[in-house]
Amino acid sequence: MEESVCIICNKSDDKQVYEIKKTALNRLVASSKKRIDNRYKKFETLTSALIHRTCQSHYNDETAIATFCSSRRKKSQEGKQINKDALIFNFQSHCFLCGGFFGNISKDKISSVQNNDTRENILQHIKKQNTINDFDKNILARLRNVPDLVAIEAHYHTVCYFV
């Protein structure tokens, strides 16, 4: 017996799926193009497909499409801002981990990067985590264009390295 999997959510659950034909698939193609999610490439090759009614309704809903696109734009803009901030980051006067300014902090609470393994160790630690938070995203952005922390005399709060 063939399993009934929804073309949108890719799930086979207790909700009933029904078959759609070319007209409904064309509507999915149009919605996909609005969402800029490239699913239309798959939809265009089909003559029929199985789908949950709720998935079809939500995927084609103009409000849901607008929300999806708005959320995608916001994430893109946040990423661009993080990258822009990383390009002008001062590794000598700010902690490359938390981004904090050293100011009048005593020298014994500030460390300088002594070897290039530090960068790789931090990147590996972040990659091992299940989720990457904003703190980690900022670190990744700062380290992306800096292959040699020793050469640029990068500094960090000693407590930040052990967090």
Secondary structure, DSSP 8 states (H G I E B T S, - for coil): ------TTT----SS-EEEE-HHHHHHHHHHHHHHT-STHHHHTT-S-EEEEHHHHHHHH-HHHHHHHHHHHHHHHHHHHHHHHHHHT--TTTBBTTT--B-TT--GGGEEE--STHHHHHHHHHHHHSSS--HHHHHHHHHHHT-S-TTTTT-EEEHHHHT-
